[in-house]
Amino acid sequence: MDKKWTNVFEFFKSTLLINLAVCLISMLFGGVDSFFFIFPSFGFMISVLYKELYRKNDYLFYSNNGVSKIQLLGYSYVFTLSLSILGFVLILILKELF
């Protein structure tokens, strides 16, 4: 795997914990279906806001490795959206089967 994609994937993984925490809270109040709508929108924005406020120096590491901030955010959002759609389809299939 190319070093750039490895760095982008590491950034994506670092946003998942906060994103999942926000989504689990929303799932308690809105059910499982709300999880898949909050995950790519509000949850992702909160995790990026956390990175902007508290982990700003992390961007310097990625920049030194040839990955811009726009690329990090763009690809991470695509990964998040893809994961959300995949999970939503999987839940729909499981609901149909059982």
C-alpha positions in Angstrom: 0.0 0.0 0.0 1.2 3.5 -0.9 2.5 5.6 2.1 0.0 8.3 1.2 -3.0 6.0 1.5 -1.6 4.5 4.7 -1.4 8.0 6.2 -4.9 8.8 5.1 -6.2 5.6 6.5 -4.5 6.3 9.9 -6.1 9.7 10.0 -9.5 8.2 9.3 -9.0 5.6 12.1 -8.1 8.4 14.5 -11.4 10.2 13.8 -13.5 7.0 14.3 -13.4 6.9 18.2 -15.0 10.4 18.6 -17.3 9.8 15.7 -18.6 6.5 17.1 -19.0 8.0 20.6 -21.2 10.8 19.2 -23.2 8.3 17.2 -23.7 5.9 20.0 -25.2 8.7 22.1 -27.6 9.6 19.2 -28.5 5.9 18.8 -29.7 5.8 22.4 -32.2 8.5 21.7 -33.0 7.9 18.0 -32.6 4.2 17.4 -30.3 2.3 15.2 -31.4 4.0 12.0 -30.3 7.4 13.3 -26.8 6.1 13.8 -26.2 5.8 10.0 -27.4 9.3 9.4 -25.4 10.9 12.3 -22.2 9.0 11.5 -21.3 10.6 8.2 -22.6 14.1 9.1 -22.7 15.4 12.7 -20.3 12.7 14.1 -17.7 13.4 11.4 -18.0 17.2 11.9 -17.5 16.8 15.7 -14.4 14.6 15.2 -12.9 17.1 12.8 -13.7 19.9 15.2 -11.9 18.0 17.9 -8.9 17.5 15.6 -8.9 21.2 14.8 -9.0 22.3 18.4 -6.9 19.8 20.2 -4.7 17.9 17.7 -3.7 20.6 15.3 -0.1 19.5 15.2 -1.1 16.2 13.7 -1.7 17.9 10.4 2.0 18.9 10.3 3.0 15.2 10.4 0.7 14.4 7.5 1.8 17.5 5.6 5.4 16.4 5.9 4.4 13.0 4.4 2.9 14.7 1.4 -0.8 14.6 2.3 -2.6 18.0 2.5 -5.3 18.8 5.0 -8.0 18.9 2.2 -7.0 15.4 1.1 -7.2 14.1 4.6 -10.6 15.5 5.2 -11.9 14.6 1.8 -10.8 11.0 1.8 -11.8 10.5 5.4 -15.3 11.7 4.6 -15.5 9.3 1.6 -14.4 6.5 3.9 -16.9 7.5 6.6 -19.7 7.8 4.0 -18.9 4.4 2.5 -18.8 2.8 5.9 -22.1 4.3 6.8 -23.8 3.2 3.6 -22.4 -0.3 3.9 -23.6 -0.6 7.5 -27.0 0.7 6.6 -27.4 -1.8 3.7 -26.2 -4.6 6.0 -28.8 -3.6 8.6 -31.6 -3.5 6.0 -30.6 -7.0 4.8 -30.5 -8.3 8.3 -34.0 -6.8 9.0 -35.4 -8.5 5.9 -33.9 -11.9 6.8 -35.0 -11.9 10.4 
